[in-house]
Amino acid sequence: MDPDKINLENLSKSFEYYKVATEIDAIDCTDTLRNIAKSYIKLYFKQQEVISSFGSSVKSFGFDEV
């Protein structure tokens, strides 16, 4: 996976990405990098769960017929 192929439209998000990417590039410990990757994917899956629950909430209020 090449992060340079992902385009961020928001300038502030791009700035934050490059700031964090620079910090990650400075890490020498593979255990730290492994934990960052595992945390990222777990947060991504949690985000999917939360977004999915929003969809269920909207349907339970009868807004699915928009």
Secondary structure, 3 states (H helix, E strand, C coil): CCHHHCCCCCHHHHHHHHHHHHHHHCCCCHHHHHHHHHHHHHHHHHHHHHHHHHHHHHHHCCCCCC
